Amino acid sequence: MRAVVQRVSEASVHVNGRVVGRIGGGLVVLLGVQQDDSGKEAEYLADKIANLRIFPDSHEVMNLSILEAGGEILVVSQFTLFGDCRKGRRPSYAKAAGPDKANDLYLHLVSCLRKAGLTVATGEFQAMMKVSLVNDGPVTLLLDSARLF
């Protein structure tokens, strides 16, 4: 699994002109699922996201997690995170998981974040979405479970 994690002051996702997810301050997580991913990767990334110390403490040092600082998370599925652009001009998505598996693991990660006590909004799986966000910092990190195990 891959996740692009952005600290935001606000974010929303729209599908066909309607808001399907909206948060105030917190994190936007763009999530890609790979063919060989399992629940283990989803659980690992959920724990990592919930505990990343990327929010400022009283001294303005990035020392607090979203659990400590408060805030919400918006998780948006994004299979293009597994686009391989090394050959040719058109990305290959051969390593991306199929829709059924990707949706199951996407929902599993969301469930793990909620079980940790976080408020989580989502996009709409397999929809064309318009994601709006105000990156705070900016703080943007890339997590890749294949590189973490």
N, C-alpha and C positions, 0 to 999 in steps of 0.2 A: 504494500500500500504506500501511496505517496500522499502527503498533505502539504499544501501551502498554507501556512498559518500567518494571518495578518492581525495585528492589534489595531482596533478601530474605535472611533468615537461614535460611529453609527453605521448601520448597513441594512440593506433590504434586497429582496429578490422579487422580481415581477415575472409573471407568466401571462401572456395575452392581455396585458394592461392591468392585471389585478395583482395586489400584493399577496404573496404566499408565505413570506417570512420577513420578519423585521426585528432588529435588535437595537438597543442603545449601545453604550460602551461595552467592549469585550473583544471577542475574536471572531474573525471569519476564517472558516476552514474549507478550502477547496480540496476535495478528496477524490483520489483515483484508486481504483482497485485492479490488481493484476491477477492473471489467470490462476496462479498458484497460491494466492493469499487464502488465509483461513481466519477463523475467529481469534486465533492467537495474535495475529497482526493487528486486528481491530482493537482488541483489548489493550495491547501494548501502546498503540498510538493514542487511544483515548486517555490512558493513564499519563502518557507523556504530555499531551495537550493540556490536560487538567492541571498538571504540576509544573509546567514551564514557568520559570521565574522571569517574566518579561514585563511586569507592571511595576511602576515606580513606588518606592516606599516614601516615608516622610522626608527623606533626604534626596529624593529624586533619583535614586539608584534603582535599576531594574532588579528588584529583589523579591517581588511578590508574585505568586501564581494567581490565576483567575479565581481560584477557590478562596484565596486570602484577600484579594483586592475587590472581589465582587465583579459582576458583569455577566453578560450573556454570550452565547455562542451561536453563530449561524453556520450550519454545515451544508455545503452545496456539492453534489456529485459532479465530477468532471473527469470523464474518461480520457480526455485529451492530455492529461498529465502523463499518460503512458505513450504518447506519440513519439516515435523514434524518427528523428530527422537526420540521421547520419548519412543516409543514402538517398540520392535523388532530391526532388523538391516537394514531394507529397509525403507527409508523415505516415508511417505505418503504425497501426494500432493493434498489431498482432498479439502483443503481450497483455493488452487490456482484457479484463474479465468480461464474459458475456453478461447481458443485462440481468438475468435472474440471480446469478451469483453476486454480481456487483451490488444490486439492490439489497440483497440479504445482508451483506457485510457492511454496507453503508448504514442500514438500519441498526445493525448490531453495534457499530461504533456510536451512533446517536444514543442508543439505549444505555451503553456503558457510561457515557458522559452524564446522562440524566441520573443514573444510579449513584454517581459521584456527588449529586446534589446540585448540578448545574442546570440553568434554564437554557434549553436548546431549541432554536428555530431551524427549519430546514427549507431547502428549495423543493422543487418537484422533480422527482427522478425521471429521466429521459425527456424532459421538456426543454424547449428553447427558452432560456432564462435570461433576464436582464439583471445583472448584479450591480448594485451601487454601493459604494463604501467610501468612508473617509478614513484613510490609513492614518493612524496615530503614531507619530514618531518621526519618520515611518519605521515600523518594526515589521519585518517580513522574514519568515523562516521556512526552510524546506526540510520536511521530515520524510525519510524513506525507510520503511521497516526492513527492507532487504539489506540495507547497510547497517542495521542496528542489531541484528541477531548474529 
